[in-house]
Amino acid sequence: MERLDHFMARANAAFYARGDALAHFTTAPEISQAFGECLGLWAAVTWEAMGRPEPVWLVELGPGRGTLMADAWRAVAEVAAPFAAAARIALVESSPALAAIQRDRLAGLPARWLADLASLPPGPLILLANEFLDALPIRQFVRRADGWRERHVAAGAFVELPAEEALPPDLPEGSVIERNEAALELIGRLARRIVAEGGAALFLDYGPEQSAPGESLQAVRHHAPADPLAEPGSADLTAHVDFAALARAARAAGAAVHGPLPQGLFLQRLHIVTRAAMLAQAAPRQAGLILSGMQRLIAPEGMGRLFKALCLCHPSLPIPYGFAP
């Protein structure tokens, strides 16, 4: 028997160590190249606001196939040459199988690979993370008649043990609270670094704007929902991101926080609609696919509302591009 967060960490480590892990789901960079291009230009504008430091780390957490960074760097190289000259790419990837895919995709770029963010050398940074936080392990607590209990996993089923945490006393029986200590620790560490050395970090992920009780653990196997406790390592386990809790952790560490904003609104402020229209005009045979992909990213009924954008940055910086009203 093991605590849920320990089970989730072990299962996801095994899943992402597989060479075919990315065949089970599709993320925003794979849906539209305009997504990565807009984030690359967001990074260039942010670098200008930082005072054009040289060098600067351009960091991505959980780079997947390397698609986001490939698209971002292509846009930067085309229209933001001074930023491209100043930037040093760092890809934080714990899976050797995925790092090998990324190296093939990003061959020729000024990049290095790191096993964790703590290994990043000193200096100002601009960090991008798309659907990274949702895969970090969570704990779950359930309110029962005799008090709060914490979920553990044994033989493919939940086992509840008395909780040792201080939890709200006034929630009704059956309520579930999720806590992502790994995400809170990462955000706090990143915020402290940004305050000390400068920079900004942009996270795009899914979850509610405000903290609230609820159960969100889910699994995806071959693009379909699956039992998250069955066959550990065979599916991608995720949970909704508690953006409000992460914002509180970043502010407590001294960083400025902007958002969360709905992803659809944020991407439209980055002019993804205009960029997709340009791509469709240049490739008329793929125009329908290009425009439908863009709509999937911004439409409220697609990914535009559930997905959010959150930025933490040095408190001296102006409101980041895309976050000002």
Order of alpha helices (4+ residues) and beta strands (2+ residues): beta-alpha-alpha-alpha-beta-alpha-alpha-beta-alpha-beta-beta-beta-beta-beta-beta-alpha-beta-beta-beta-beta-alpha-beta-alpha-alpha-alpha-beta
